[in-house]
C-alpha cells in the first residue's frame, strides 16, 4: 500500500524499503560535493523530511 506495512493487529508502519529510501535520500541531500551553501543543504533536507513525515505520519 504505497510504502506502508499493515500488521496483523491493524497497526500501520512505513515499509522497510521506504525507510531505506529515506536514508539514501538524506545521505544524497547532505552530500558535501554539491555546490550549495550549508543553509541550502539544511533547507533541502528539512523540506524532504517534512514531506516524508507528513506522508508517513499517519502510521502508528
N, CA, C, O and CB atoms as a CASP TS submission, in Angstrom:
PFRMAT TS
TARGET T0000
AUTHOR 0000-0000-0000
METHOD Language model
MODEL 1
PARENT N/A
ATOM      1  N   UNK     1       0.845  -1.188   0.000  1.00  0.00           N
ATOM      2  CA  UNK     1       0.000   0.000   0.000  1.00  0.00           C
ATOM      3  C   UNK     1       0.889   1.250   0.000  1.00  0.00           C
ATOM      4  O   UNK     1       0.991   1.913   1.032  1.00  0.00           O
ATOM      5  CB  UNK     1      -0.961  -0.001   1.231  1.00  0.00           C
ATOM      6  N   UNK     2       1.503   1.576  -1.066  1.00  0.00           N
ATOM      7  CA  UNK     2       2.290   2.791  -1.282  1.00  0.00           C
ATOM      8  C   UNK     2       3.267   3.120  -0.148  1.00  0.00           C
ATOM      9  O   UNK     2       3.266   4.232   0.379  1.00  0.00           O
ATOM     10  CB  UNK     2       1.363   3.947  -1.477  1.00  0.00           C
ATOM     11  N   UNK     3       4.084   2.157   0.214  1.00  0.00           N
ATOM     12  CA  UNK     3       5.122   2.411   1.196  1.00  0.00           C
ATOM     13  C   UNK     3       4.737   2.146   2.630  1.00  0.00           C
ATOM     14  O   UNK     3       5.515   2.427   3.541  1.00  0.00           O
ATOM     15  CB  UNK     3       5.558   3.786   1.081  1.00  0.00           C
ATOM     16  N   UNK     4       3.557   1.614   2.848  1.00  0.00           N
ATOM     17  CA  UNK     4       3.120   1.298   4.205  1.00  0.00           C
ATOM     18  C   UNK     4       3.082  -0.206   4.400  1.00  0.00           C
ATOM     19  O   UNK     4       2.941  -0.972   3.447  1.00  0.00           O
ATOM     20  CB  UNK     4       1.739   1.912   4.493  1.00  0.00           C
ATOM     21  N   UNK     5       3.208  -0.607   5.636  1.00  0.00           N
ATOM     22  CA  UNK     5       3.060  -2.005   6.011  1.00  0.00           C
ATOM     23  C   UNK     5       1.920  -2.080   7.011  1.00  0.00           C
ATOM     24  O   UNK     5       1.880  -1.326   7.983  1.00  0.00           O
ATOM     25  CB  UNK     5       4.389  -2.596   6.607  1.00  0.00           C
ATOM     26  N   UNK     6       0.997  -2.993   6.764  1.00  0.00           N
ATOM     27  CA  UNK     6      -0.141  -3.186   7.674  1.00  0.00           C
ATOM     28  C   UNK     6       0.113  -4.484   8.441  1.00  0.00           C
ATOM     29  O   UNK     6       0.251  -5.553   7.846  1.00  0.00           O
ATOM     30  CB  UNK     6      -1.527  -3.236   6.888  1.00  0.00           C
ATOM     31  N   UNK     7       0.172  -4.373   9.759  1.00  0.00           N
ATOM     32  CA  UNK     7       0.458  -5.511  10.621  1.00  0.00           C
ATOM     33  C   UNK     7      -0.837  -6.232  10.974  1.00  0.00           C
ATOM     34  O   UNK     7      -1.918  -5.656  10.852  1.00  0.00           O
ATOM     35  CB  UNK     7       1.193  -5.058  11.899  1.00  0.00           C
ATOM     36  N   UNK     8      -0.739  -7.490  11.413  1.00  0.00           N
ATOM     37  CA  UNK     8      -1.937  -8.265  11.735  1.00  0.00           C
ATOM     38  C   UNK     8      -2.858  -7.595  12.760  1.00  0.00           C
ATOM     39  O   UNK     8      -4.077  -7.752  12.677  1.00  0.00           O
ATOM     40  CB  UNK     8      -1.530  -9.610  12.249  1.00  0.00           C
ATOM     41  N   UNK     9      -2.313  -6.866  13.704  1.00  0.00           N
ATOM     42  CA  UNK     9      -3.143  -6.219  14.723  1.00  0.00           C
ATOM     43  C   UNK     9      -3.800  -4.932  14.233  1.00  0.00           C
ATOM     44  O   UNK     9      -4.510  -4.269  14.989  1.00  0.00           O
ATOM     45  CB  UNK     9      -2.309  -5.920  15.940  1.00  0.00           C
ATOM     46  N   UNK    10      -3.567  -4.581  12.980  1.00  0.00           N
ATOM     47  CA  UNK    10      -4.150  -3.368  12.426  1.00  0.00           C
ATOM     48  C   UNK    10      -3.244  -2.154  12.502  1.00  0.00           C
ATOM     49  O   UNK    10      -3.621  -1.069  12.059  1.00  0.00           O
ATOM     50  CB  UNK    10      -5.417  -3.068  13.122  1.00  0.00           C
ATOM     51  N   UNK    11      -2.059  -2.324  13.057  1.00  0.00           N
ATOM     52  CA  UNK    11      -1.110  -1.218  13.137  1.00  0.00           C
ATOM     53  C   UNK    11      -0.494  -0.969  11.763  1.00  0.00           C
ATOM     54  O   UNK    11      -0.287  -1.897  10.982  1.00  0.00           O
ATOM     55  CB  UNK    11      -0.007  -1.513  14.185  1.00  0.00           C
ATOM     56  N   UNK    12      -0.211   0.277  11.491  1.00  0.00           N
ATOM     57  CA  UNK    12       0.372   0.671  10.215  1.00  0.00           C
ATOM     58  C   UNK    12       1.740   1.286  10.479  1.00  0.00           C
ATOM     59  O   UNK    12       1.903   2.075  11.410  1.00  0.00           O
ATOM     60  CB  UNK    12      -0.554   1.670   9.453  1.00  0.00           C
ATOM     61  N   UNK    13       2.727   0.923   9.653  1.00  0.00           N
ATOM     62  CA  UNK    13       4.072   1.484   9.778  1.00  0.00           C
ATOM     63  C   UNK    13       4.665   1.647   8.386  1.00  0.00           C
ATOM     64  O   UNK    13       4.202   1.022   7.432  1.00  0.00           O
ATOM     65  CB  UNK    13       4.982   0.581  10.667  1.00  0.00           C
ATOM     66  N   UNK    14       5.692   2.490   8.267  1.00  0.00           N
ATOM     67  CA  UNK    14       6.375   2.595   6.974  1.00  0.00           C
ATOM     68  C   UNK    14       7.038   1.264   6.626  1.00  0.00           C
ATOM     69  O   UNK    14       7.546   0.566   7.504  1.00  0.00           O
ATOM     70  CB  UNK    14       7.430   3.737   6.999  1.00  0.00           C
ATOM     71  N   UNK    15       7.028   0.921   5.348  1.00  0.00           N
ATOM     72  CA  UNK    15       7.663  -0.311   4.890  1.00  0.00           C
ATOM     73  C   UNK    15       9.185  -0.180   5.013  1.00  0.00           C
ATOM     74  O   UNK    15       9.718   0.926   4.933  1.00  0.00           O
ATOM     75  CB  UNK    15       7.253  -0.630   3.422  1.00  0.00           C
ATOM     76  N   UNK    16       9.879  -1.293   5.204  1.00  0.00           N
ATOM     77  CA  UNK    16      11.345  -1.243   5.310  1.00  0.00           C
ATOM     78  C   UNK    16      12.005  -0.601   4.084  1.00  0.00           C
ATOM     79  O   UNK    16      12.991   0.122   4.230  1.00  0.00           O
ATOM     80  CB  UNK    16      11.895  -2.649   5.503  1.00  0.00           C
ATOM     81  N   UNK    17      11.485  -0.850   2.894  1.00  0.00           N
ATOM     82  CA  UNK    17      12.058  -0.233   1.694  1.00  0.00           C
ATOM     83  C   UNK    17      11.889   1.279   1.721  1.00  0.00           C
ATOM     84  O   UNK    17      12.761   2.006   1.244  1.00  0.00           O
ATOM     85  CB  UNK    17      11.408  -0.809   0.431  1.00  0.00           C
ATOM     86  N   UNK    18      10.785   1.760   2.270  1.00  0.00           N
ATOM     87  CA  UNK    18      10.554   3.204   2.361  1.00  0.00           C
ATOM     88  C   UNK    18      11.578   3.843   3.297  1.00  0.00           C
ATOM     89  O   UNK    18      12.062   4.944   3.036  1.00  0.00           O
ATOM     90  CB  UNK    18       9.116   3.499   2.854  1.00  0.00           C
ATOM     91  N   UNK    19      11.897   3.163   4.366  1.00  0.00           N
ATOM     92  CA  UNK    19      12.883   3.685   5.314  1.00  0.00           C
ATOM     93  C   UNK    19      14.273   3.688   4.685  1.00  0.00           C
ATOM     94  O   UNK    19      15.042   4.628   4.884  1.00  0.00           O
ATOM     95  CB  UNK    19      12.885   2.850   6.614  1.00  0.00           C
ATOM     96  N   UNK    20      14.597   2.645   3.930  1.00  0.00           N
ATOM     97  CA  UNK    20      15.887   2.611   3.237  1.00  0.00           C
ATOM     98  C   UNK    20      15.989   3.739   2.210  1.00  0.00           C
ATOM     99  O   UNK    20      17.039   4.368   2.082  1.00  0.00           O
ATOM    100  CB  UNK    20      16.090   1.250   2.549  1.00  0.00           C
ATOM    101  N   UNK    21      14.900   3.998   1.475  1.00  0.00           N
ATOM    102  CA  UNK    21      14.900   5.108   0.521  1.00  0.00           C
ATOM    103  C   UNK    21      15.075   6.440   1.236  1.00  0.00           C
ATOM    104  O   UNK    21      15.760   7.329   0.731  1.00  0.00           O
ATOM    105  CB  UNK    21      13.603   5.117  -0.295  1.00  0.00           C
ATOM    106  N   UNK    22      14.462   6.584   2.408  1.00  0.00           N
ATOM    107  CA  UNK    22      14.627   7.800   3.201  1.00  0.00           C
ATOM    108  C   UNK    22      16.098   7.993   3.556  1.00  0.00           C
ATOM    109  O   UNK    22      16.641   9.082   3.371  1.00  0.00           O
ATOM    110  CB  UNK    22      13.762   7.740   4.483  1.00  0.00           C
ATOM    111  N   UNK    23      16.738   6.958   4.058  1.00  0.00           N
ATOM    112  CA  UNK    23      18.146   7.045   4.454  1.00  0.00           C
ATOM    113  C   UNK    23      19.028   7.394   3.255  1.00  0.00           C
ATOM    114  O   UNK    23      19.916   8.240   3.359  1.00  0.00           O
ATOM    115  CB  UNK    23      18.610   5.719   5.085  1.00  0.00           C
ATOM    116  N   UNK    24      18.781   6.744   2.122  1.00  0.00           N
ATOM    117  CA  UNK    24      19.568   7.017   0.916  1.00  0.00           C
ATOM    118  C   UNK    24      19.391   8.456   0.459  1.00  0.00           C
ATOM    119  O   UNK    24      20.359   9.116   0.081  1.00  0.00           O
ATOM    120  CB  UNK    24      19.171   6.059  -0.209  1.00  0.00           C
ATOM    121  N   UNK    25      18.167   8.937   0.493  1.00  0.00           N
ATOM    122  CA  UNK    25      17.885  10.303   0.034  1.00  0.00           C
ATOM    123  C   UNK    25      18.512  11.338   0.971  1.00  0.00           C
ATOM    124  O   UNK    25      19.056  12.342   0.511  1.00  0.00           O
ATOM    125  CB  UNK    25      16.363  10.534  -0.065  1.00  0.00           C
ATOM    126  N   UNK    26      18.438  11.096   2.277  1.00  0.00           N
ATOM    127  CA  UNK    26      19.039  12.023   3.242  1.00  0.00           C
ATOM    128  C   UNK    26      20.549  12.084   3.032  1.00  0.00           C
ATOM    129  O   UNK    26      21.140  13.163   3.079  1.00  0.00           O
ATOM    130  CB  UNK    26      18.711  11.593   4.698  1.00  0.00           C
ATOM    131  N   UNK    27      21.175  10.933   2.802  1.00  0.00           N
ATOM    132  CA  UNK    27      22.623  10.926   2.540  1.00  0.00           C
ATOM    133  C   UNK    27      22.937  11.714   1.271  1.00  0.00           C
ATOM    134  O   UNK    27      23.914  12.461   1.230  1.00  0.00           O
ATOM    135  CB  UNK    27      23.151   9.472   2.411  1.00  0.00           C
ATOM    136  N   UNK    28      22.120  11.550   0.246  1.00  0.00           N
ATOM    137  CA  UNK    28      22.338  12.276  -1.008  1.00  0.00           C
ATOM    138  C   UNK    28      22.142  13.779  -0.812  1.00  0.00           C
ATOM    139  O   UNK    28      22.874  14.583  -1.388  1.00  0.00           O
ATOM    140  CB  UNK    28      21.386  11.758  -2.101  1.00  0.00           C
ATOM    141  N   UNK    29      21.163  14.153  -0.004  1.00  0.00           N
ATOM    142  CA  UNK    29      20.917  15.576   0.231  1.00  0.00           C
ATOM    143  C   UNK    29      22.053  16.228   1.013  1.00  0.00           C
ATOM    144  O   UNK    29      22.328  17.415   0.836  1.00  0.00           O
ATOM    145  CB  UNK    29      19.604  15.763   0.978  1.00  0.00           C
ATOM    146  N   UNK    30      22.713  15.459   1.874  1.00  0.00           N
ATOM    147  CA  UNK    30      23.804  16.005   2.685  1.00  0.00           C
ATOM    148  C   UNK    30      25.164  15.845   2.024  1.00  0.00           C
ATOM    149  O   UNK    30      26.187  16.100   2.659  1.00  0.00           O
ATOM    150  CB  UNK    30      23.824  15.339   4.036  1.00  0.00           C
ATOM    151  N   UNK    31      25.198  15.429   0.763  1.00  0.00           N
ATOM    152  CA  UNK    31      26.466  15.255   0.048  1.00  0.00           C
ATOM    153  C   UNK    31      27.172  16.603  -0.058  1.00  0.00           C
ATOM    154  O   UNK    31      26.632  17.550  -0.630  1.00  0.00           O
ATOM    155  CB  UNK    31      26.233  14.642  -1.368  1.00  0.00           C
ATOM    156  N   UNK    32      28.354  16.682   0.483  1.00  0.00           N
ATOM    157  CA  UNK    32      29.097  17.950   0.542  1.00  0.00           C
ATOM    158  C   UNK    32      29.642  18.373  -0.814  1.00  0.00           C
ATOM    159  O   UNK    32      30.109  19.502  -0.962  1.00  0.00           O
ATOM    160  CB  UNK    32      30.241  17.836   1.527  1.00  0.00           C
ATOM    161  N   UNK    33      29.592  17.490  -1.804  1.00  0.00           N
ATOM    162  CA  UNK    33      30.132  17.827  -3.124  1.00  0.00           C
ATOM    163  C   UNK    33      29.177  18.683  -3.947  1.00  0.00           C
ATOM    164  O   UNK    33      29.515  19.082  -5.061  1.00  0.00           O
ATOM    165  CB  UNK    33      30.458  16.561  -3.886  1.00  0.00           C
ATOM    166  N   UNK    34      28.013  18.966  -3.427  1.00  0.00           N
ATOM    167  CA  UNK    34      27.077  19.840  -4.114  1.00  0.00           C
ATOM    168  C   UNK    34      27.581  21.273  -4.006  1.00  0.00           C
ATOM    169  O   UNK    34      28.224  21.643  -3.024  1.00  0.00           O
ATOM    170  CB  UNK    34      25.644  19.704  -3.523  1.00  0.00           C
ATOM    171  N   UNK    35      27.289  22.064  -5.011  1.00  0.00           N
ATOM    172  CA  UNK    35      27.734  23.462  -4.965  1.00  0.00           C
ATOM    173  C   UNK    35      26.621  24.344  -4.407  1.00  0.00           C
ATOM    174  O   UNK    35      26.119  25.238  -5.088  1.00  0.00           O
ATOM    175  CB  UNK    35      28.158  23.953  -6.375  1.00  0.00           C
ATOM    176  N   UNK    36      26.248  24.077  -3.166  1.00  0.00           N
ATOM    177  CA  UNK    36      25.232  24.870  -2.470  1.00  0.00           C
ATOM    178  C   UNK    36      25.762  25.219  -1.078  1.00  0.00           C
ATOM    179  O   UNK    36      26.694  24.588  -0.577  1.00  0.00           O
ATOM    180  CB  UNK    36      23.867  24.094  -2.377  1.00  0.00           C
ATOM    181  N   UNK    37      25.163  26.213  -0.478  1.00  0.00           N
ATOM    182  CA  UNK    37      25.594  26.627   0.858  1.00  0.00           C
ATOM    183  C   UNK    37      25.047  25.671   1.918  1.00  0.00           C
ATOM    184  O   UNK    37      24.164  24.858   1.649  1.00  0.00           O
ATOM    185  CB  UNK    37      25.134  28.071   1.152  1.00  0.00           C
ATOM    186  N   UNK    38      25.585  25.788   3.106  1.00  0.00           N
ATOM    187  CA  UNK    38      25.116  24.967   4.214  1.00  0.00           C
ATOM    188  C   UNK    38      23.643  25.216   4.493  1.00  0.00           C
ATOM    189  O   UNK    38      22.896  24.282   4.786  1.00  0.00           O
ATOM    190  CB  UNK    38      25.940  25.242   5.465  1.00  0.00           C
ATOM    191  N   UNK    39      23.228  26.466   4.404  1.00  0.00           N
ATOM    192  CA  UNK    39      21.814  26.797   4.627  1.00  0.00           C
ATOM    193  C   UNK    39      20.931  26.129   3.571  1.00  0.00           C
ATOM    194  O   UNK    39      19.853  25.631   3.895  1.00  0.00           O
ATOM    195  CB  UNK    39      21.605  28.331   4.605  1.00  0.00           C
ATOM    196  N   UNK    40      21.372  26.114   2.327  1.00  0.00           N
ATOM    197  CA  UNK    40      20.596  25.465   1.275  1.00  0.00           C
ATOM    198  C   UNK    40      20.522  23.957   1.492  1.00  0.00           C
ATOM    199  O   UNK    40      19.479  23.345   1.264  1.00  0.00           O
ATOM    200  CB  UNK    40      21.202  25.769  -0.095  1.00  0.00           C
ATOM    201  N   UNK    41      21.636  23.354   1.936  1.00  0.00           N
ATOM    202  CA  UNK    41      21.619  21.931   2.262  1.00  0.00           C
ATOM    203  C   UNK    41      20.611  21.643   3.362  1.00  0.00           C
ATOM    204  O   UNK    41      19.832  20.693   3.276  1.00  0.00           O
ATOM    205  CB  UNK    41      23.013  21.459   2.686  1.00  0.00           C
ATOM    206  N   UNK    42      20.635  22.476   4.400  1.00  0.00           N
ATOM    207  CA  UNK    42      19.699  22.296   5.513  1.00  0.00           C
ATOM    208  C   UNK    42      18.260  22.446   5.050  1.00  0.00           C
ATOM    209  O   UNK    42      17.393  21.668   5.449  1.00  0.00           O
ATOM    210  CB  UNK    42      19.994  23.299   6.627  1.00  0.00           C
ATOM    211  N   UNK    43      18.000  23.443   4.209  1.00  0.00           N
ATOM    212  CA  UNK    43      16.638  23.678   3.721  1.00  0.00           C
ATOM    213  C   UNK    43      16.140  22.520   2.858  1.00  0.00           C
ATOM    214  O   UNK    43      14.976  22.131   2.952  1.00  0.00           O
ATOM    215  CB  UNK    43      16.581  24.980   2.923  1.00  0.00           C
ATOM    216  N   UNK    44      17.025  21.965   2.011  1.00  0.00           N
ATOM    217  CA  UNK    44      16.646  20.809   1.193  1.00  0.00           C
ATOM    218  C   UNK    44      16.262  19.639   2.086  1.00  0.00           C
ATOM    219  O   UNK    44      15.229  18.999   1.891  1.00  0.00           O
ATOM    220  CB  UNK    44      17.797  20.405   0.246  1.00  0.00           C
ATOM    221  N   UNK    45      17.121  19.373   3.074  1.00  0.00           N
ATOM    222  CA  UNK    45      16.868  18.271   3.979  1.00  0.00           C
ATOM    223  C   UNK    45      15.575  18.485   4.745  1.00  0.00           C
ATOM    224  O   UNK    45      14.779  17.558   4.894  1.00  0.00           O
ATOM    225  CB  UNK    45      18.027  18.099   4.941  1.00  0.00           C
ATOM    226  N   UNK    46      15.363  19.693   5.228  1.00  0.00           N
ATOM    227  CA  UNK    46      14.167  19.989   6.019  1.00  0.00           C
ATOM    228  C   UNK    46      12.898  19.809   5.195  1.00  0.00           C
ATOM    229  O   UNK    46      11.913  19.261   5.690  1.00  0.00           O
ATOM    230  CB  UNK    46      14.233  21.414   6.570  1.00  0.00           C
ATOM    231  N   UNK    47      12.907  20.263   3.945  1.00  0.00           N
ATOM    232  CA  UNK    47      11.736  20.082   3.073  1.00  0.00           C
ATOM    233  C   UNK    47      11.455  18.604   2.842  1.00  0.00           C
ATOM    234  O   UNK    47      10.304  18.171   2.885  1.00  0.00           O
ATOM    235  CB  UNK    47      11.949  20.794   1.723  1.00  0.00           C
ATOM    236  N   UNK    48      12.502  17.837   2.597  1.00  0.00           N
ATOM    237  CA  UNK    48      12.309  16.407   2.340  1.00  0.00           C
ATOM    238  C   UNK    48      11.771  15.698   3.577  1.00  0.00           C
ATOM    239  O   UNK    48      10.816  14.928   3.481  1.00  0.00           O
ATOM    240  CB  UNK    48      13.627  15.760   1.895  1.00  0.00           C
ATOM    241  N   UNK    49      12.373  15.949   4.732  1.00  0.00           N
ATOM    242  CA  UNK    49      11.931  15.290   5.966  1.00  0.00           C
ATOM    243  C   UNK    49      10.508  15.697   6.324  1.00  0.00           C
ATOM    244  O   UNK    49       9.715  14.860   6.754  1.00  0.00           O
ATOM    245  CB  UNK    49      12.880  15.627   7.126  1.00  0.00           C
ATOM    246  N   UNK    50      10.178  16.964   6.152  1.00  0.00           N
ATOM    247  CA  UNK    50       8.819  17.428   6.454  1.00  0.00           C
ATOM    248  C   UNK    50       7.807  16.729   5.549  1.00  0.00           C
ATOM    249  O   UNK    50       6.760  16.281   6.017  1.00  0.00           O
ATOM    250  CB  UNK    50       8.716  18.963   6.288  1.00  0.00           C
ATOM    251  N   UNK    51       8.114  16.637   4.260  1.00  0.00           N
ATOM    252  CA  UNK    51       7.217  15.941   3.331  1.00  0.00           C
ATOM    253  C   UNK    51       7.088  14.470   3.664  1.00  0.00           C
ATOM    254  O   UNK    51       5.993  13.910   3.619  1.00  0.00           O
ATOM    255  CB  UNK    51       7.708  16.098   1.906  1.00  0.00           C
ATOM    256  N   UNK    52       8.215  13.837   4.001  1.00  0.00           N
ATOM    257  CA  UNK    52       8.188  12.422   4.355  1.00  0.00           C
ATOM    258  C   UNK    52       7.347  12.209   5.604  1.00  0.00           C
ATOM    259  O   UNK    52       6.534  11.287   5.667  1.00  0.00           O
ATOM    260  CB  UNK    52       9.614  11.887   4.572  1.00  0.00           C
ATOM    261  N   UNK    53       7.545  13.060   6.587  1.00  0.00           N
ATOM    262  CA  UNK    53       6.796  12.925   7.842  1.00  0.00           C
ATOM    263  C   UNK    53       5.304  13.178   7.613  1.00  0.00           C
ATOM    264  O   UNK    53       4.467  12.491   8.199  1.00  0.00           O
ATOM    265  CB  UNK    53       7.344  13.902   8.907  1.00  0.00           C
ATOM    266  N   UNK    54       4.967  14.139   6.782  1.00  0.00           N
ATOM    267  CA  UNK    54       3.551  14.391   6.501  1.00  0.00           C
ATOM    268  C   UNK    54       2.906  13.190   5.827  1.00  0.00           C
ATOM    269  O   UNK    54       1.740  12.892   6.086  1.00  0.00           O
ATOM    270  CB  UNK    54       3.391  15.633   5.621  1.00  0.00           C
ATOM    271  N   UNK    55       3.639  12.501   4.972  1.00  0.00           N
ATOM    272  CA  UNK    55       3.089  11.336   4.291  1.00  0.00           C
ATOM    273  C   UNK    55       3.007  10.124   5.217  1.00  0.00           C
ATOM    274  O   UNK    55       1.974   9.459   5.285  1.00  0.00           O
ATOM    275  CB  UNK    55       3.929  11.001   3.071  1.00  0.00           C
ATOM    276  N   UNK    56       4.094   9.842   5.926  1.00  0.00           N
ATOM    277  CA  UNK    56       4.163   8.656   6.769  1.00  0.00           C
ATOM    278  C   UNK    56       3.741   8.916   8.204  1.00  0.00           C
ATOM    279  O   UNK    56       3.736   7.989   9.013  1.00  0.00           O
ATOM    280  CB  UNK    56       5.549   8.107   6.753  1.00  0.00           C
ATOM    281  N   UNK    57       3.392  10.130   8.538  1.00  0.00           N
ATOM    282  CA  UNK    57       2.979  10.461   9.899  1.00  0.00           C
ATOM    283  C   UNK    57       1.680   9.791  10.327  1.00  0.00           C
ATOM    284  O   UNK    57       1.371   9.731  11.517  1.00  0.00           O
ATOM    285  CB  UNK    57       2.832  11.938  10.028  1.00  0.00           C
ATOM    286  N   UNK    58       0.926   9.290   9.364  1.00  0.00           N
ATOM    287  CA  UNK    58      -0.321   8.618   9.686  1.00  0.00           C
ATOM    288  C   UNK    58      -0.098   7.219  10.265  1.00  0.00           C
ATOM    289  O   UNK    58      -0.995   6.632  10.870  1.00  0.00           O
ATOM    290  CB  UNK    58      -1.186   8.531   8.451  1.00  0.00           C
ATOM    291  N   UNK    59       1.109   6.701  10.067  1.00  0.00           N
ATOM    292  CA  UNK    59       1.425   5.380  10.603  1.00  0.00           C
ATOM    293  C   UNK    59       1.535   5.457  12.127  1.00  0.00           C
ATOM    294  O   UNK    59       1.835   6.510  12.690  1.00  0.00           O
ATOM    295  CB  UNK    59       2.744   4.834   9.986  1.00  0.00           C
ATOM    296  N   UNK    60       1.290   4.347  12.767  1.00  0.00           N
ATOM    297  CA  UNK    60       1.356   4.296  14.240  1.00  0.00           C
ATOM    298  C   UNK    60       2.780   4.366  14.700  1.00  0.00           C
ATOM    299  O   UNK    60       3.042   4.336  15.903  1.00  0.00           O
ATOM    300  CB  UNK    60       0.698   3.024  14.781  1.00  0.00           C
TER
END
